[in-house]
Amino acid sequence: MSGPLADFVVAIPARHDASRLPGKPLRLLSGEPLVLHVARRALAAGAREVWVAADDDRIAAALEGAGVRVAMTSRDHASGTDRLAECARIAGWTDDTLVVNLQGDEPFAPASGIRAVAHLLRDSGAAMATLATPVDTAERLFDPNTVKVVQAVNGDALYFSRAPMPWPRDAFRADRARLPPGGHWLRHIGIYAYHAGFLKRFASMPPGRLEGIEALEQLRVLEAGERIAVALAPDAFPPGVDTPEDLARAQSRMEAQGA
């Protein structure tokens, strides 16, 4: 990362009726709504503005006095990207506004990671930027809920997949219970940066064939021939909250941290 970072905004998509955890933004974590914890992480990163793109008045009410702005977006959006594209129009961002998309289920997102993905977008010249962290166990590598990314030599993403990749043919032929040495595996962290102009263009692209197969929206960008820059997260980025079990683990982490 070089030079001072031009100001950036953070946008947090918050859909009330998540399929695996209905009412997710309002689920309580240490007595406060999940979305409020995420908003505080964004504020800690030093963003010029923090917006929550919500689809339910109860989410807006939960954020009153938090120092963030709320864009009330349609309930009918198919993805968080579509929701943020509407947020960009409501907020009136110019096409060159640097936007960090922080998922609404990341209550432990480190401020350093939010800043790092903004730096990466600026320095790489790519259409999008995102972060990754090493995969530490074979169990995580084989978990389809853990999205893996493979990088090119220049750091750009070659592909994202729910499948274990790259596949160590000889090592896994002998033993799939543990990772062989080499450290070639990366878990994708679902944080993105792009300029508002590209965000709106991304949302208007037709869904890609690979996106439909893997159910990974970022593949739409690669299939369209655009670059996605990838860098290692500078600090630990604990997994987000997608299920009741994840919420319980997040609560245990909060308690361990004394929150």
C-alpha positions as CSV (number, residue, x, y, z in Angstrom):
1,M,0.0,0.0,0.0
2,S,1.5,3.3,-1.1
3,G,0.6,6.9,-0.4
4,P,-2.4,8.3,1.5
5,L,-5.7,6.8,0.7
6,A,-8.3,9.1,-0.9
7,D,-11.5,9.1,0.9
8,F,-13.8,6.1,0.5
9,V,-17.3,5.1,1.5
10,V,-18.5,1.8,3.0
11,A,-21.8,0.3,2.0
12,I,-23.4,-2.5,3.9
13,P,-26.2,-4.5,2.3
14,A,-28.7,-5.7,4.9
15,R,-31.5,-7.9,3.8
16,H,-34.0,-8.8,6.5
17,D,-35.2,-12.2,5.3
18,A,-32.0,-14.1,4.8
19,S,-32.8,-17.7,3.8
20,R,-30.6,-19.4,6.3
21,L,-31.1,-16.9,9.2
22,P,-34.3,-15.0,8.8
23,G,-34.2,-11.5,10.4
24,K,-30.4,-11.8,10.4
25,P,-29.5,-8.0,10.6
26,L,-31.6,-7.7,13.8
27,R,-30.4,-10.9,15.5
28,L,-28.9,-10.0,18.8
29,L,-25.2,-10.3,19.5
30,S,-24.2,-9.3,23.0
31,G,-27.6,-7.7,23.3
32,E,-27.3,-5.5,20.2
33,P,-28.4,-6.1,16.6
34,L,-25.9,-7.8,14.3
35,V,-26.1,-4.9,11.8
36,L,-25.1,-2.4,14.4
37,H,-21.9,-4.3,15.2
38,V,-21.0,-4.4,11.4
39,A,-21.7,-0.6,11.1
40,R,-19.3,0.1,14.0
41,R,-16.6,-1.9,12.2
42,A,-17.1,0.3,9.1
43,L,-16.9,3.5,11.1
44,A,-13.7,2.3,12.8
45,A,-12.1,2.0,9.4
46,G,-12.3,5.8,8.8
47,A,-14.7,5.8,5.9
48,R,-15.9,9.2,4.8
49,E,-19.5,7.9,4.9
50,V,-21.0,4.6,6.0
51,W,-24.3,3.6,4.4
52,V,-26.6,0.6,5.2
53,A,-28.7,-0.5,2.3
54,A,-31.7,-1.9,4.1
55,D,-35.1,-3.3,3.0
56,D,-37.0,-3.1,6.3
57,D,-37.8,-0.1,8.5
58,R,-36.8,-2.1,11.6
59,I,-33.2,-2.1,10.4
60,A,-33.3,1.6,10.0
61,A,-34.7,1.9,13.5
62,A,-31.9,-0.3,15.0
63,L,-29.3,2.1,13.5
64,E,-30.7,5.3,14.8
65,G,-28.0,7.4,16.5
66,A,-25.2,5.1,15.2
67,G,-23.6,7.7,12.9
68,V,-24.5,5.9,9.7
69,R,-26.9,6.7,6.9
70,V,-29.6,4.3,5.7
71,A,-30.9,3.8,2.2
72,M,-34.2,2.1,2.0
73,T,-34.0,-0.2,-1.0
74,S,-36.3,-2.5,-2.7
75,R,-37.2,-5.9,-1.1
76,D,-37.1,-7.5,-4.6
77,H,-33.3,-7.3,-5.2
78,A,-31.8,-10.6,-6.2
79,S,-28.3,-9.8,-4.8
80,G,-26.4,-7.5,-2.5
81,T,-24.8,-5.9,-5.5
82,D,-28.2,-4.9,-6.9
83,R,-29.1,-3.5,-3.5
84,L,-25.9,-1.5,-3.4
85,A,-26.4,-0.2,-6.9
86,E,-29.7,1.3,-5.8
87,C,-27.9,2.7,-2.7
88,A,-25.4,4.4,-5.0
89,R,-28.2,6.1,-6.8
90,I,-29.9,7.2,-3.6
91,A,-26.6,8.4,-2.1
92,G,-25.8,10.3,-5.3
93,W,-22.2,9.0,-5.5
94,T,-20.2,10.1,-8.5
95,D,-18.9,7.3,-10.8
96,D,-15.4,7.7,-9.3
97,T,-16.5,7.3,-5.7
98,L,-14.5,4.4,-4.1
99,V,-17.0,2.1,-2.5
100,V,-16.2,-0.8,-0.1
101,N,-18.9,-3.4,0.1
102,L,-18.8,-4.8,3.6
103,Q,-21.2,-7.7,4.1
104,G,-23.9,-7.2,6.7
105,D,-22.9,-10.4,8.5
106,E,-19.3,-9.5,9.4
107,P,-19.3,-8.3,13.0
108,F,-15.6,-8.9,13.4
109,A,-14.3,-7.3,10.2
110,P,-11.0,-5.6,11.1
111,A,-10.7,-2.0,10.2
112,S,-7.3,-2.7,8.7
113,G,-9.0,-5.1,6.2
114,I,-11.6,-2.6,5.2
115,R,-8.8,0.0,4.5
116,A,-6.7,-2.6,2.7
117,V,-9.3,-3.5,0.1
118,A,-9.8,0.2,-0.6
119,H,-6.0,0.7,-1.1
120,L,-5.9,-2.4,-3.3
121,L,-8.5,-1.1,-5.7
122,R,-6.7,2.2,-6.0
123,D,-3.3,0.7,-6.5
124,S,-4.2,-2.2,-8.8
125,G,-6.2,-0.5,-11.4
126,A,-8.6,-3.5,-11.4
127,A,-12.3,-3.2,-11.8
128,M,-12.8,-4.8,-8.4
129,A,-10.7,-5.7,-5.4
130,T,-11.1,-8.3,-2.7
131,L,-9.3,-10.1,0.1
132,A,-8.3,-13.7,1.0
133,T,-6.7,-15.6,3.8
134,P,-4.9,-19.0,3.9
135,V,-7.0,-22.1,4.3
136,D,-5.7,-23.9,7.4
137,T,-7.5,-27.3,7.4
138,A,-8.6,-29.9,4.9
139,E,-12.1,-29.7,6.5
140,R,-12.4,-26.1,5.5
141,L,-11.0,-26.7,2.1
142,F,-13.6,-29.3,1.4
143,D,-16.5,-27.2,2.9
144,P,-18.6,-25.9,0.0
145,N,-19.6,-22.9,2.2
146,T,-15.9,-21.9,2.2
147,V,-15.3,-20.1,-1.1
148,K,-11.8,-20.7,-2.5
149,V,-9.9,-18.4,-4.8
150,V,-6.9,-19.1,-7.0
151,Q,-4.6,-16.2,-8.0
152,A,-2.5,-15.4,-11.0
153,V,1.1,-14.3,-10.6
154,N,0.1,-10.6,-10.7
155,G,-2.3,-11.2,-7.8
156,D,-5.5,-11.1,-9.8
157,A,-8.2,-13.8,-9.3
158,L,-8.1,-16.6,-11.8
159,Y,-11.2,-18.3,-10.4
160,F,-13.5,-18.6,-7.4
161,S,-15.1,-21.9,-6.4
162,R,-16.9,-23.8,-3.7
163,A,-14.8,-26.8,-4.7
164,P,-11.3,-27.5,-3.2
165,M,-8.8,-25.9,-5.5
166,P,-6.1,-26.1,-6.6
167,W,-6.3,-29.9,-6.3
168,P,-3.1,-31.6,-5.1
169,R,-3.5,-34.8,-7.2
170,D,-0.9,-37.0,-5.7
171,A,-1.2,-35.9,-2.1
172,F,-5.0,-36.2,-2.0
173,R,-4.8,-39.6,-3.8
174,A,-3.0,-40.8,-0.7
175,D,-4.8,-38.8,2.1
176,R,-7.6,-36.2,2.0
177,A,-7.8,-35.8,5.8
178,R,-5.0,-33.2,6.0
179,L,-3.5,-30.5,3.8
180,P,-0.1,-31.3,2.2
181,P,2.7,-28.7,2.7
182,G,2.9,-25.8,0.4
183,G,0.2,-23.4,1.5
184,H,-1.5,-23.0,-1.9
185,W,-5.1,-22.6,-0.7
186,L,-6.9,-19.4,-0.1
187,R,-10.3,-18.7,1.5
188,H,-12.1,-15.8,-0.2
189,I,-13.3,-13.1,2.2
190,G,-16.5,-11.6,1.0
191,I,-15.4,-7.9,1.1
192,Y,-15.2,-5.9,-2.2
193,A,-14.1,-2.6,-3.4
194,Y,-15.0,-0.9,-6.7
195,H,-15.8,2.5,-8.0
196,A,-19.5,3.4,-8.0
197,G,-19.6,3.6,-11.8
198,F,-18.4,-0.1,-12.0
199,L,-20.8,-1.1,-9.2
200,K,-23.7,0.1,-11.3
201,R,-22.4,-1.5,-14.4
202,F,-21.8,-4.8,-12.5
203,A,-25.4,-4.8,-11.4
204,S,-26.6,-4.3,-15.0
205,M,-24.6,-7.2,-16.4
206,P,-26.6,-10.3,-17.2
207,P,-25.9,-13.2,-14.8
208,G,-23.0,-15.4,-16.0
209,R,-23.0,-19.1,-16.8
210,L,-20.3,-19.8,-14.2
211,E,-22.1,-17.7,-11.6
212,G,-25.2,-19.8,-12.1
213,I,-23.2,-23.0,-11.7
214,E,-21.3,-22.0,-8.5
215,A,-23.8,-19.5,-7.1
216,L,-21.0,-17.0,-6.8
217,E,-21.8,-13.5,-8.1
218,Q,-18.2,-12.4,-8.5
219,L,-17.7,-15.0,-11.3
220,R,-19.9,-12.7,-13.4
221,V,-17.1,-10.2,-13.4
222,L,-14.4,-12.7,-14.4
223,E,-16.6,-14.2,-17.1
224,A,-17.1,-10.7,-18.5
225,G,-13.3,-10.4,-18.8
226,E,-12.8,-7.9,-16.0
227,R,-10.0,-8.0,-13.4
228,I,-10.5,-8.7,-9.7
229,A,-7.4,-7.9,-7.7
230,V,-6.8,-10.1,-4.6
231,A,-4.6,-9.5,-1.6
232,L,-4.1,-11.3,1.7
233,A,-6.0,-9.7,4.6
234,P,-3.6,-7.9,6.9
235,D,-5.4,-9.2,10.0
236,A,-7.6,-12.1,10.9
237,F,-11.0,-12.0,9.3
238,P,-13.2,-14.4,11.3
239,P,-16.0,-16.1,9.3
240,G,-19.3,-14.2,9.1
241,V,-22.7,-15.1,10.5
242,D,-24.9,-17.1,8.1
243,T,-26.6,-19.7,10.3
244,P,-27.8,-20.0,13.9
245,E,-24.7,-22.0,14.7
246,D,-22.5,-19.2,13.3
247,L,-24.4,-16.7,15.6
248,A,-23.7,-18.9,18.6
249,R,-20.0,-19.0,17.7
250,A,-20.0,-15.2,17.3
251,Q,-21.6,-14.8,20.7
252,S,-18.9,-17.0,22.3
253,R,-16.2,-14.9,20.5
254,M,-17.8,-11.7,21.9
255,E,-17.8,-13.1,25.4
256,A,-14.2,-14.3,25.1
257,Q,-13.3,-10.7,24.1
258,G,-15.2,-9.4,27.1
259,A,-17.8,-7.6,25.0
